[in-house]
Each structure stands twice: as C-alpha cells, then as structure tokens.
Amino acid sequence: MSTLAVERLTTNVGAKVLDVDPTRLATDPDLADQVAEALETHSVLLFPELNADDETLVEFCRKLGKLINFSHLPPETAEVMEISFDPSNPNAEYFASNCFWHIDGLLDEIAPKTSMLTARVTSAEGGETEFASTYAAYDALSDEEKERFADLRVVHTFEAIQRLTYPNPTPEQLTEWASRSVREHPLVWEHDSGRRSLVLGATASHIAGMDIEEGRALLADLQARTTAPEQVCQHSWTNGDTVLWDNTGLVHRVRDFDRNKPRTMHRSTVAGQEKIK
Ligand SMILES: [Fe+2]
C-alpha cells in the first residue's frame, strides 16, 4: 500500500503533502483513508499547486464522506461553493465575516467535518487563510481549568458573528439575523475518538448561566490563547493550491485583502456525522 508523504508546517497544526498529483487523487484507492488519517493527526493538509479541476476534487471528497449540497446553486455545481466578493455572488455579504476566527456550521445541527478549499484567483496581497488547533487549545489548559470548564455551555448566534462586521446593524439586518437558528454547545467537545477540543469562535455570543460580560471575557481569553501567533498555521495562496482542513478541531479565518479586486476560491464540504457533546 502506498503511503502519504507529509512535512509538518508547525508544531501543532498543518502538514504539506509532498507526493499527490491529480492523477493519484483520482486513481489511488488507498488515498482517501490515508488523507483522513493524516487529517486527524495534522488537522490541515496543504496540497501545493495541485491544480486539480473541480470534478476531480469533488470525486475525491466523496470518498471522504457525504458532500454538502449548497442548495442555492444549480444542481450541476451544487457541491462547489464559489467564495468571492463579486457583487453577483449571493453570499458575498456574509463572507465578510470569514475574517474572524470561527468554526464552520456551528449554527447547524451537525457541523461539517472536512472542508476543501482551492485557490482559483488569488489576491496580490493578503487573503491568507489561518488555522489554529482547538485540540491543542484544550490540551494546554491547566487541570484546574479543565475541571472548571467541563460543564460550561456556550450560546452561538448568527448575530454575534455578523455584529463584528456590521456593528451598527439596520432593523432589516437585525430581523434577518434573528431569524437564524441559535445553538448551545458545550465549551469542551468530547469527540467520539476520545479527544477533547474547545468550541469557540465568532459565533460564540455568551456563556449560558454566567454573567454576560464575565462569560465574554472568558471566551475572549480562551480565543486569544488558542490563536496566539505561535499556535497559528498561515497559508499564503498560490493559484491551484488545495487545502483540506478538519473543521471539528480548528478555528480558521482569512486575512484581509482588497475586496474590490478579484479573488475566487472554490470550496467543497464533507458533512459531519457527530453532534457536539
Ligand atoms: Fe469558514
């Protein structure tokens, strides 16, 4: 059986895959299992200048699990979401919040497991994607903190993340945000694997049953520790790069870039199977 050659990018998160090209992606029957295992270890896998087309990428993602169908898209392209600030993009308004640390899909019943992002048009400056491990963040807590946080629950809202981009919302925005689901998750996720991670990010509004400001201060402190510069894996995009990440063990964000210039990323997402508990 072939193996996956990787090189670590930082101590806790990220590895570069050294020996995969589009042909191997399409034909190696063992690759999906090797990639899933490497993702569990490294949380982020970079395939530098893979230059695979959407069809090949989607076919490979299907081997990792059930793909999410982005229902607003035509059926033939529904498994590939285009992320850009082009005014014709129906989601452009909400992509603005991607620059804050977050976990995808925390407002859904089950958060996605794996996302695959491919650079089609890169920005000349900025636009890097950053990742920080929420497993490492949990592991770094003191024993006293682990005990104290064990039963805390965090309320996640669409409003919390949107307010970071739109601090003075219109009544229409407030109404639209309020129509979105609200989810309460434990602060500490005990995964089926037995590993534990923190559940944090820009959707976190407050801690249930705790004074609002006290809870927000705790969340801010935990997020700052999780995403301290030495904990972050930053990827600077080249056209044709593909990155896979384990959405269940990370927070991620995009760094600022000129949104008036073209930048296009294609994303496919593998559905999660595990509720946060
Ligand atoms: Fe995201």
Residues whose N, C-alpha, C, O or C-beta is under 5 A from the ligand:
A	BS01	LIG	D104
